[in-house]
Amino acid sequence: MVIFERQCRLKISLHGLNGLQEEGNIKISIMAKTIDIELQKQLDKPQTWFCKYFPVRIRNVGEREKADRQLVFDFKDGRAYEKVARRTAAVITERYGASCADIVFSPVPASTREKNEVRYKAFCQRVCELTGAVNGYEHVSVSGERLSIHENRKAEKEIRKVNVLEFDSAFFHGKSVVVFDDVISKGLSYATYAHQLESLGANVLGGLFLARTHYKVN
């Protein structure tokens, strides 16, 4: 079992430190660049999302956008897992075909243990039933709570400082993994999680998302 704590993008959290010596600043800069490269590596992998998510503060949206927003809310609360599971399974099956049986399906954990179970336990089971993929849900657990990046954008620096995830490192080693997240904004949560999996010896193939955040209505 491997525990990851302070899941942060160092460039974000370290920029706020004061009083460092020049040598320390150089070391931090090198570390930040290294982390940035690793995260960008994950962001460059294939990404697929099913709909656009407009935050509630974006009011001039149409009926379709409102329906998609409600789908995101329903999924987060565990009410729309079947619908989203079928859409997710269709993409995985089309993309990977017979090799689905050799792929682990693993969601980016929600902000608390309770939310993670409501949102992903039945969903992951259903996706894997439909595709034949290996269910990775039980092999990552949330042992610490954190703020949610999508609900607390201004507090982004603190989000990963207090989140603690426990990984079954032996399970993920040598596995090909498809990562799922409900909403992708900048992609930092997805990229950080994918990087953590690869640090355990996994090969992340790419990411699937229910929605991507948009702020401007076409």
DOLUMFI-815793 format. One record per residue (C-alpha): x, y, z; chain; residue in one letter. Coordinates in pm, 1 decimal, always signed. Example, Ala and Ser with C-alpha at 12.3 -4.5 7.8 and 13.67 -1.06 7.14 Angstrom:
2
+----------+----------+----------+---+---+
:        x :        y :        z : c : r :
+----------+----------+----------+---+---+
:  +1230.0 :   -450.0 :   +780.0 : A : A :
:  +1367.0 :   -106.0 :   +714.0 : A : S :
+----------+----------+----------+---+---+
***
This chain:
218
+----------+----------+----------+---+---+
:        x :        y :        z : c : r :
+----------+----------+----------+---+---+
:     +0.0 :     +0.0 :     +0.0 : A : M :
:   +136.5 :   +340.2 :    -98.5 : A : V :
:     +5.9 :   +660.4 :    +56.9 : A : I :
:    +17.3 :   +989.0 :   -133.2 : A : F :
:    -23.0 :  +1305.0 :    +70.6 : A : E :
:    -21.4 :  +1668.7 :    -36.4 : A : R :
:   -122.3 :  +1596.4 :   -394.5 : A : Q :
:    -15.4 :  +1937.2 :   -517.3 : A : C :
:   +120.1 :  +2094.8 :   -828.6 : A : R :
:   +436.5 :  +2228.0 :   -671.1 : A : L :
:   +454.1 :  +2529.5 :   -897.9 : A : K :
:   +128.5 :  +2654.0 :   -745.9 : A : I :
:   +195.3 :  +2592.2 :   -380.0 : A : S :
:   +564.7 :  +2681.6 :   -376.1 : A : L :
:   +529.0 :  +3020.2 :   -537.7 : A : H :
:   +372.8 :  +3149.0 :   -218.5 : A : G :
:   +678.4 :  +3075.4 :     +1.1 : A : L :
:   +885.2 :  +3371.7 :   +115.7 : A : N :
:  +1231.9 :  +3421.6 :   +258.2 : A : G :
:  +1408.9 :  +3143.3 :    +68.0 : A : L :
:  +1776.3 :  +3174.5 :    -18.2 : A : Q :
:  +1877.8 :  +3197.8 :   -382.5 : A : E :
:  +2007.5 :  +2840.0 :   -382.3 : A : E :
:  +1678.9 :  +2719.8 :   -236.3 : A : G :
:  +1484.5 :  +2909.2 :   -500.4 : A : N :
:  +1685.4 :  +2741.2 :   -775.4 : A : I :
:  +1617.8 :  +2395.2 :   -630.8 : A : K :
:  +1247.9 :  +2468.0 :   -597.5 : A : I :
:  +1232.2 :  +2598.0 :   -953.1 : A : S :
:  +1391.3 :  +2277.9 :  -1083.3 : A : I :
:  +1145.6 :  +2066.2 :   -882.2 : A : M :
:   +849.9 :  +2267.7 :  -1008.6 : A : A :
:   +962.4 :  +2234.1 :  -1369.3 : A : K :
:  +1004.8 :  +1859.0 :  -1325.4 : A : T :
:   +652.8 :  +1825.0 :  -1185.6 : A : I :
:   +515.4 :  +2046.5 :  -1462.1 : A : D :
:   +674.2 :  +1825.8 :  -1727.3 : A : I :
:   +525.1 :  +1512.9 :  -1572.3 : A : E :
:   +178.6 :  +1667.8 :  -1550.1 : A : L :
:   +196.1 :  +1796.5 :  -1906.2 : A : Q :
:   +288.8 :  +1445.4 :  -2017.0 : A : K :
:    -44.7 :  +1327.7 :  -1878.7 : A : Q :
:   -238.6 :  +1620.9 :  -2025.7 : A : L :
:    -99.1 :  +1538.7 :  -2369.9 : A : D :
:   -262.4 :  +1195.3 :  -2363.5 : A : K :
:   -604.1 :  +1136.5 :  -2528.4 : A : P :
:   -897.7 :  +1297.3 :  -2350.9 : A : Q :
:  -1266.6 :  +1248.4 :  -2422.3 : A : T :
:  -1560.1 :  +1427.1 :  -2258.8 : A : W :
:  -1929.3 :  +1388.6 :  -2327.8 : A : F :
:  -2071.8 :  +1735.4 :  -2267.3 : A : C :
:  -1994.9 :  +2093.4 :  -2167.1 : A : K :
:  -2031.8 :  +2202.4 :  -1807.1 : A : Y :
:  -2116.7 :  +2566.4 :  -1743.8 : A : F :
:  -2091.5 :  +2669.7 :  -1376.4 : A : P :
:  -2411.8 :  +2799.8 :  -1220.3 : A : V :
:  -2283.4 :  +3157.1 :  -1232.8 : A : R :
:  -2292.2 :  +3137.7 :  -1614.2 : A : I :
:  -2659.0 :  +3218.9 :  -1661.8 : A : R :
:  -2706.3 :  +3282.1 :  -2035.1 : A : N :
:  -2711.0 :  +2915.2 :  -2132.2 : A : V :
:  -2967.1 :  +2719.3 :  -2330.1 : A : G :
:  -3183.0 :  +2424.0 :  -2230.9 : A : E :
:  -2928.1 :  +2169.2 :  -2348.4 : A : R :
:  -2654.4 :  +2328.1 :  -2139.2 : A : E :
:  -2886.0 :  +2333.1 :  -1837.2 : A : K :
:  -2966.9 :  +1966.3 :  -1890.2 : A : A :
:  -2597.1 :  +1879.5 :  -1912.8 : A : D :
:  -2529.4 :  +2077.5 :  -1596.5 : A : R :
:  -2803.7 :  +1886.6 :  -1417.3 : A : Q :
:  -2657.5 :  +1558.5 :  -1542.6 : A : L :
:  -2327.2 :  +1650.3 :  -1380.5 : A : V :
:  -2503.2 :  +1731.8 :  -1052.7 : A : F :
:  -2703.8 :  +1409.2 :  -1067.3 : A : D :
:  -2395.1 :  +1203.0 :  -1137.9 : A : F :
:  -2204.2 :  +1357.3 :   -848.8 : A : K :
:  -2492.1 :  +1259.6 :   -620.7 : A : D :
:  -2505.5 :   +903.7 :   -754.0 : A : G :
:  -2837.9 :   +943.2 :   -933.7 : A : R :
:  -2723.1 :   +916.6 :  -1297.1 : A : A :
:  -2457.4 :   +647.8 :  -1281.8 : A : Y :
:  -2632.6 :   +410.6 :  -1524.6 : A : E :
:  -2664.3 :   +668.6 :  -1802.0 : A : K :
:  -2305.5 :   +787.2 :  -1765.9 : A : V :
:  -2177.7 :   +430.5 :  -1731.7 : A : A :
:  -2333.1 :   +333.9 :  -2064.5 : A : R :
:  -2180.0 :   +632.3 :  -2242.9 : A : R :
:  -1843.5 :   +564.7 :  -2082.5 : A : T :
:  -1854.6 :   +195.5 :  -2167.8 : A : A :
:  -1942.4 :   +270.4 :  -2530.4 : A : A :
:  -1630.9 :   +486.7 :  -2570.1 : A : V :
:  -1404.2 :   +235.0 :  -2399.4 : A : I :
:  -1537.1 :    -54.0 :  -2607.2 : A : T :
:  -1504.6 :   +138.5 :  -2931.7 : A : E :
:  -1152.9 :   +253.3 :  -2852.4 : A : R :
:   -998.9 :    -59.7 :  -2703.2 : A : Y :
:  -1212.3 :   -348.5 :  -2830.4 : A : G :
:  -1104.2 :   -692.3 :  -2714.9 : A : A :
:   -817.4 :   -545.4 :  -2512.0 : A : S :
:  -1067.4 :   -404.2 :  -2259.4 : A : C :
:  -1014.6 :   -714.3 :  -2045.8 : A : A :
:   -654.7 :   -606.0 :  -1989.6 : A : D :
:   -739.1 :   -246.8 :  -1892.7 : A : I :
:   -800.7 :   -110.9 :  -1543.4 : A : V :
:  -1075.6 :   +149.7 :  -1510.2 : A : F :
:   -995.2 :   +391.1 :  -1227.9 : A : S :
:  -1170.2 :   +717.8 :  -1131.7 : A : P :
:  -1004.3 :  +1020.8 :   -976.0 : A : V :
:  -1136.4 :   +991.1 :   -619.8 : A : P :
:  -1393.0 :  +1239.4 :   -493.3 : A : A :
:  -1312.8 :  +1480.4 :   -211.5 : A : S :
:  -1427.8 :  +1255.3 :    +74.7 : A : T :
:  -1465.7 :   +883.2 :   +136.8 : A : R :
:  -1844.1 :   +916.5 :   +148.7 : A : E :
:  -1872.1 :  +1114.4 :   -175.3 : A : K :
:  -1632.8 :   +876.1 :   -345.3 : A : N :
:  -1850.4 :   +575.5 :   -261.8 : A : E :
:  -2174.6 :   +745.2 :   -367.0 : A : V :
:  -2028.7 :   +870.1 :   -692.6 : A : R :
:  -1812.1 :   +584.5 :   -808.8 : A : Y :
:  -1877.1 :   +246.7 :   -646.3 : A : K :
:  -2183.3 :   +144.2 :   -849.4 : A : A :
:  -2065.0 :   +343.1 :  -1151.9 : A : F :
:  -1730.9 :   +163.8 :  -1178.6 : A : C :
:  -1891.7 :   -174.1 :  -1127.6 : A : Q :
:  -2137.7 :   -104.4 :  -1409.0 : A : R :
:  -1873.5 :    +24.7 :  -1651.3 : A : V :
:  -1665.9 :   -286.1 :  -1595.2 : A : C :
:  -1968.1 :   -514.1 :  -1636.8 : A : E :
:  -2038.8 :   -353.6 :  -1974.2 : A : L :
:  -1680.7 :   -350.8 :  -2100.7 : A : T :
:  -1505.6 :   -641.9 :  -1932.3 : A : G :
:  -1246.4 :   -399.4 :  -1794.9 : A : A :
:  -1085.5 :   -450.5 :  -1454.0 : A : V :
:  -1242.3 :   -246.0 :  -1174.7 : A : N :
:   -983.0 :    -30.2 :  -1000.6 : A : G :
:  -1224.1 :   +136.2 :   -758.8 : A : Y :
:  -1147.3 :    -82.2 :   -456.9 : A : E :
:   -772.4 :    -38.2 :   -500.1 : A : H :
:   -764.5 :   +333.4 :   -417.2 : A : V :
:   -913.4 :   +471.7 :    -96.9 : A : S :
:   -961.4 :   +821.4 :    +40.0 : A : V :
:   -823.3 :   +836.2 :   +393.3 : A : S :
:   -824.2 :  +1216.0 :   +426.2 : A : G :
:  -1067.7 :  +1486.2 :   +327.9 : A : E :
:  -1000.4 :  +1783.1 :   +102.7 : A : R :
:  -1176.6 :  +2071.8 :    -63.4 : A : L :
:  -1318.0 :  +2006.0 :   -408.7 : A : S :
:  -1139.3 :  +2182.1 :   -692.8 : A : I :
:  -1461.6 :  +2236.8 :   -885.8 : A : H :
:  -1650.2 :  +2384.7 :   -593.1 : A : E :
:  -1368.0 :  +2589.9 :   -443.2 : A : N :
:  -1169.1 :  +2736.3 :   -730.9 : A : R :
:  -1024.1 :  +3023.2 :   -525.6 : A : K :
:   -884.7 :  +2779.5 :   -269.2 : A : A :
:   -696.7 :  +2581.0 :   -529.5 : A : E :
:   -365.1 :  +2607.6 :   -343.0 : A : K :
:   -506.2 :  +2414.8 :    -47.0 : A : E :
:   -691.6 :  +2142.9 :   -232.3 : A : I :
:   -422.8 :  +1878.7 :   -257.1 : A : R :
:   -240.2 :  +1967.5 :    +63.1 : A : K :
:   -489.2 :  +1782.6 :   +281.7 : A : V :
:   -603.1 :  +1504.2 :    +51.5 : A : N :
:   -459.0 :  +1163.5 :   +134.7 : A : V :
:   -504.3 :   +868.7 :   -101.4 : A : L :
:   -398.4 :   +511.8 :    -33.0 : A : E :
:   -302.7 :   +307.6 :   -339.3 : A : F :
:   -272.0 :    -67.1 :   -375.5 : A : D :
:    +64.9 :    -33.8 :   -545.0 : A : S :
:   +102.4 :   -405.1 :   -625.4 : A : A :
:   -231.4 :   -404.1 :   -807.4 : A : F :
:   -145.6 :   -109.8 :  -1035.2 : A : F :
:   +211.4 :   -209.6 :  -1115.1 : A : H :
:   +239.1 :   -308.9 :  -1481.0 : A : G :
:   -127.2 :   -233.5 :  -1556.7 : A : K :
:   -271.3 :    -23.3 :  -1838.6 : A : S :
:   -519.5 :   +224.2 :  -1691.0 : A : V :
:   -798.8 :   +445.0 :  -1821.1 : A : V :
:   -867.6 :   +729.0 :  -1578.9 : A : V :
:  -1213.7 :   +879.6 :  -1533.8 : A : F :
:  -1312.7 :  +1210.3 :  -1376.4 : A : D :
:  -1653.7 :  +1372.1 :  -1364.3 : A : D :
:  -1546.8 :  +1722.3 :  -1470.5 : A : V :
:  -1220.6 :  +1843.2 :  -1620.7 : A : I :
:  -1130.4 :  +2210.8 :  -1593.6 : A : S :
:   -757.6 :  +2275.7 :  -1613.9 : A : K :
:   -692.1 :  +1904.9 :  -1583.4 : A : G :
:   -469.3 :  +1928.3 :  -1275.4 : A : L :
:   -662.0 :  +1671.1 :  -1071.4 : A : S :
:   -657.7 :  +1423.4 :  -1359.6 : A : Y :
:   -291.4 :  +1482.1 :  -1443.3 : A : A :
:   -180.3 :  +1455.2 :  -1080.7 : A : T :
:   -372.3 :  +1131.1 :  -1031.0 : A : Y :
:   -243.2 :   +983.6 :  -1356.7 : A : A :
:   +112.2 :  +1078.0 :  -1258.5 : A : H :
:    +67.8 :   +906.8 :   -922.2 : A : Q :
:    -50.4 :   +588.9 :  -1093.8 : A : L :
:   +247.9 :   +589.3 :  -1327.8 : A : E :
:   +483.2 :   +641.2 :  -1033.8 : A : S :
:   +352.0 :   +303.8 :   -913.6 : A : L :
:   +443.2 :   +139.9 :  -1243.1 : A : G :
:   +113.2 :   +175.0 :  -1428.2 : A : A :
:    +67.0 :   +296.8 :  -1784.9 : A : N :
:   -211.8 :   +554.8 :  -1811.5 : A : V :
:   -369.3 :   +541.2 :  -2157.6 : A : L :
:   -572.2 :   +861.1 :  -2125.5 : A : G :
:   -871.0 :  +1019.2 :  -1959.0 : A : G :
:  -1249.1 :  +1004.4 :  -1993.2 : A : L :
:  -1468.4 :  +1278.0 :  -1847.2 : A : F :
:  -1838.2 :  +1335.2 :  -1815.2 : A : L :
:  -1794.8 :  +1706.0 :  -1888.1 : A : A :
:  -1542.8 :  +1979.0 :  -1956.6 : A : R :
:  -1582.7 :  +2317.5 :  -1790.8 : A : T :
:  -1667.6 :  +2607.4 :  -2022.6 : A : H :
:  -1722.1 :  +2970.7 :  -1933.3 : A : Y :
:  -1827.5 :  +3124.8 :  -2263.8 : A : K :
:  -2143.8 :  +3033.1 :  -2448.2 : A : V :
:  -2099.4 :  +3016.2 :  -2823.9 : A : N :
+----------+----------+----------+---+---+
***
